[in-house]
Amino acid sequence: MRTYQGRATVIVEGAEYEVDADLWSESGHVRVAAMGDVSSVKGLASWGGTLDANHEEACWNILNGGVMRLQLRDGGEGEFLASGGTLGGPVRITGNGEPPF
């Protein structure tokens, strides 16, 4: 499992919000049998975590934003959906596609 903790930017409907991100990613493994051999290959990656936006307007827009983009300080980017949380934060997220870290 990989993790990321640090500042990030959420882009939702043209607006940008600075957040503190606490993220994780993991890859599953799939057993594959081919020509008498059985091996384990890397499966799809999943990622998610929490975002703390530090103010209610940002939390509201992230909680109701649909598919959004997350940009990390090192240039990594990924799409995500909000999967829960409150206006006071943090907001739980579920990543879509490859993790940005």
C-alpha positions in Angstrom: 0.0 0.0 0.0 1.2 3.5 -0.8 0.2 6.7 1.0 0.3 10.5 0.4 -0.2 13.1 3.1 0.1 16.8 2.2 -1.4 19.8 0.4 -3.3 19.4 -2.8 -5.8 21.3 -5.0 -9.3 20.2 -5.8 -10.7 21.5 -9.1 -14.5 21.4 -9.3 -16.6 23.2 -11.9 -13.8 25.7 -12.7 -13.2 26.6 -9.0 -10.0 25.6 -7.1 -9.8 24.7 -3.4 -6.7 24.1 -1.4 -7.0 21.0 0.8 -5.0 18.8 3.2 -5.0 15.3 1.7 -4.6 12.0 3.4 -4.6 9.3 0.7 -3.9 5.6 0.2 -3.7 3.3 -2.8 -3.4 -0.4 -3.2 -3.2 -2.9 -6.0 -4.9 -6.3 -5.9 -3.4 -9.4 -7.3 -5.1 -11.9 -9.6 -4.2 -15.5 -9.9 -3.9 -16.5 -13.6 -3.5 -20.0 -15.0 -2.0 -20.3 -18.5 -0.5 -23.4 -20.2 -0.2 -25.3 -17.0 1.4 -22.6 -14.9 -0.3 -20.5 -12.2 1.0 -17.1 -11.4 0.0 -13.9 -9.7 -0.3 -10.7 -11.7 -0.9 -7.1 -10.5 -4.6 -6.2 -10.8 -6.3 -2.9 -10.8 -5.3 -0.2 -8.4 -7.8 1.5 -6.1 -7.3 4.6 -4.2 -9.1 7.0 -1.8 -8.8 8.8 1.4 -9.9 12.1 3.0 -9.7 15.8 2.2 -9.8 18.6 4.7 -10.8 21.9 3.1 -10.8 24.0 6.3 -14.0 25.9 5.3 -17.7 25.0 4.7 -18.0 26.5 1.2 -15.2 24.3 -0.1 -16.6 21.2 1.7 -20.1 21.9 0.3 -18.8 22.2 -3.3 -16.6 19.1 -3.0 -19.4 17.0 -1.5 -21.7 18.0 -4.3 -19.3 18.3 -7.2 -19.7 15.1 -9.2 -16.4 13.9 -10.8 -13.6 16.2 -9.7 -9.8 16.5 -10.2 -7.2 16.4 -7.6 -3.8 17.9 -8.3 -0.8 17.1 -6.0 2.2 19.4 -5.5 4.4 17.2 -7.6 2.1 17.4 -10.6 0.2 14.2 -10.1 -3.5 14.4 -11.0 -6.4 12.1 -10.6 -10.2 12.0 -10.8 -12.4 11.3 -7.8 -15.9 11.3 -6.3 -16.8 12.4 -2.8 -18.2 9.4 -0.9 -19.1 11.0 2.4 -18.3 13.6 5.0 -19.7 16.7 6.6 -19.5 20.5 6.0 -16.9 20.7 8.8 -14.8 18.0 7.0 -13.0 15.9 6.4 -14.6 14.7 3.1 -14.1 11.0 2.2 -13.2 10.4 -1.5 -13.0 7.4 -3.8 -10.5 7.7 -6.7 -11.3 6.9 -10.3 -8.5 5.4 -12.4 -4.8 5.4 -11.5 -3.7 7.1 -8.2 -2.1 10.5 -8.7 0.9 9.5 -6.4 
